[in-house]
Amino acid sequence: MLLYFSGTGNTRYCAELLGKHIGETPVEMTSAMLRQPAHADIQSADSRIIFMFPTYSWGIPPVVKRLIKKARIHFPADAVVWMVTTCGDDCGLIAAEWGSLMNEVRLKSGACFSVQMPNTYVNMKGFDTDPEELAKRKIEAAAPRVKAIADAIAKGLPCADEVVEGRHPWIKTNIIRPYFDRFCMSARKFEVDAERCNACGLCMRSCPLENIVPDTGMRPTWGPNCALCMRCYHLCPNHAINYGRETENKGQYRYFLSKRK
């Protein structure tokens, strides 16, 4: 079983590559699973389970972590659960967080792997999308990296984690990450430029949690079930969506999103 969550398409791309190498069809985490994790059933007869998701501020995305904690999970007793995460640069101590999560839900953890992909996080000062050439290089390097991960998982043997922690990983995961979860995960800062918005509805149709609904003018409004994946921001054809002032004049990443509209 290969289960994934993807906001801007990077993780989906890697999941599809990995699936081809190991003969698995990737399954996307549905909006229903993510919105109501306590009602979700995750079942598989496979002894090889793979979760894939992007790194959120040097940690596991809150929506994914909540799903794993609350869902009714039924795997074989000998199942090994592997983690593959995509990241713009580094992942901090996400592997340790994953190990703790697996212990909490009483699942056997396999190794953790990371794949560097283009940056999509633009919500804070100092963060922006990668220049086009750098983004292309990351995507090109991802294919052999995913193949190496597939080879390691296919062997089914214990191996060391292969995650790029980066500099000062303890500070990033244990100090910055809690701040991020508390103050930077709200949808309340989303706003729409009424002059730029053409009410195309693309953001509403594309939201992975079905959290965006139209107002009386058919322009988007955000509910409380936001994963802050920023798909709506990146996909908007007129750059009409912003996350407060933090995203003004910043780039948009559409490499994979434009292929799946």
N, C-alpha and C positions, 0 to 999 in steps of 0.2 A: 504494500500500500504506500502510495506517495501522495501526501496531502499538503497543499500549499496555500499560502495567502500572498497576494501580490497587489500593490497599490498602483505603481506606474509601469508595470510590465517586466521589470528586471528579473524578479523572482520567477515569474511565469516562464520567461524565456529559458532560464536555467533549469526549471523543472521539466520543461519539454525536452531539453537536451539530455538531462539525466534519465528521463523516462525511456528515451530511445536506446540509450546505452544498456540499461538493465532490463528492458522489456516490460516496463510498467507504464500504464496510462495515468498521467497526473490527474488528481482530483482537486478541484478548487474548493476551499472553504466557502460555503454558501453564506448569503446574507442572513438567512434564518439561523444558521449555526452560530454566527458571530453576534447576532442581536440577542438571542435567547440561548446562551450556552448550556443552561441547566436542562433544557429540553432536547439537546442534541445527542444523537447516538453516533458514536464512532466505532464501527465494528469491522473487523477483518480477520480472516482465517490465516493470513500470512504471518510468518515469523519475522519477516523483515518489514519494519515500519519506518517511513521517512517523513519527517516534518520539514517543510521549507518555508522561509519567511524572510523579510528584510530586517536588518538591524535597526532598532529604534533607539537613538541616543545611547548607544553602547549596551543595549539590552534587548530582551524579547519584546515584541509589540504587545502592549497590554491586552488587546483583543484576543490575541493568540494564547497568551498566558491564561487569561480568564476562561477561554474555551477548554483548554486542557485540564484546568482545575475542576471545572463544573460539569463537563459533559459525561455522559455514561459511556465509558470506554470499555470495549470488550476485545481483547487481543489474546492469542494463545499464551499459555504459561511461559513458553520459551521465547516469546517475542523480544526482539532487540529494537529499540527505537533510536534512530539516527537523526541528527540535526544538521541541516545545511542552511546557512544564512547568507544573504547578499548584503554588501555594505559598500558605501562610497569610498571609504578609506580604511578604517579599522573598526574592531568590534568590542574593545574593552574586555571585560570578564564575562562575556555572554556564555561561554562554555561552562563556567562554574555555575552561573544562574540556571542553565539548562540541567546540569547535574542535580542541583538542589530541587528543581521542579520535578524531575523524574523520581527522585527519592520521595517527594511529598505525595505523588500520585501512585507510588509503588510500581513503577515501570523500570525495566532494565535499560539503561542508557548505552547506546553505542557511541562511537566517536562523533565529535562535532567538527564541521568544516565551514570555511568561509570562502566566498567568491567575490572578488572586487568587481563592482559594476559602476556605471556613471552615477554621480551624485544627483539626488533629486530633492534633498532637504534644503528648503529655502526659508524656513520660518523664523530664523533668528539672525541677528547681525553677524556678519562674517561668514555666512553660509550661502552658497549659490550653486547653480548648476555648473558642470564642468564645461570648459571650452570644447568645441565640436571635435577637434582632433584628439584630445585626451579621452573624450567619451568613446570615440571609435576604437582607440587603442585598448581601452578596458574591455569593450565588447569582444574584440578579436581575441584577447587573452583569456576570456572567460571560457571559450570552447575547450581548449586543452585542459584547463583547470577542472572543468566539470567532468571531463573524461577520466582524469586521475582520481577524482572523488568516486566516480562510478566503479572504477576498478577496485578501489579500496573497499567499498560497500559490498561489491559482488563477492569478494572473498569471504565475507561474513566473519572475519576474525577480529579479535580485539586489536585496536591500534591507537596510537596517540592522537589527541586532538590536533587539527591543523587549522587553527584560527589565528588571524592576524590581530593581536591584542592592541598594538600601537603603543605609544608612549603614555606613561602614567595611567595604566588601565584601571587601577584601584580607584583613583580619584574620579575618573570618568564614569564608571559604573556605580560606585557607591556614594558619590557626592553630587555629581552633575545629573545623573539619571533620576534620582528621586525628585530633584527640583523640576526636571523636565516633566515627569509624570504628574506632578501636582499643579504646575502653573502653565504648561505648554501643550496640554492635550485637549483643550476646550475648543468647541466649534464656534463659540460666541464671537470670536474675532474675525470670522469670515465676513466680508462685505462685497457688495456688487456695485460696479460703476454703471448706473442706469443708462448713461449715454453710450457706453460701449456694448452693453448686453443686448443681444438681438433675440433673446428668449428662444434660443434654438432647442433648449432642453437637453443638450448633450451631457451636461454635468449630472442632471437628475437620472438619466438613463444609465449612466456609467458608474454611479456610486456603488462600491462593493457592499455597502451596508444598507442601501436604499434609504439613506438618511436625508436626502435632499428632496424637497417638495416645492411646488410653485406657489408664489403668492398670488394676489388678485391680478397682478400684471404679468403673470406667467414667468416671473423671474425667480431665481432660486432662493430658498431659505433653508437653513440647516437645523436639524433636530439634535437630540442629545446623544444619539448613537454614532458618534464620529470616531473613525479610526485614525484620523489625521494623516491619511496616506497621501493627501494632496493631489489625488488624481483629478479632481475637479479643477483645481488651479492650473495644473499642467496641460489639461486637455482643452481648456477654454480657447476657442479660436480667436477671440478678440482681446485676450488678457483682461477681461472684465472682472475677474474674481481676484481678490487679494486677501491676505491674512493680516489685517491691520495695515500698518505702515511697513511691516517687516519685509513684505514681498514686492513693494513698489520698485519698478525698474529692474527687477531680477529676471533671470532666464526661465524658460519653460522647457521641460524635457518630454518630447513626444515620440521618441524613436520607436518604441513598441506600441504605445497607445494609438498612434496614427494608423497602425496596421490592423487594429482590432475594433475600430469604431463601428 
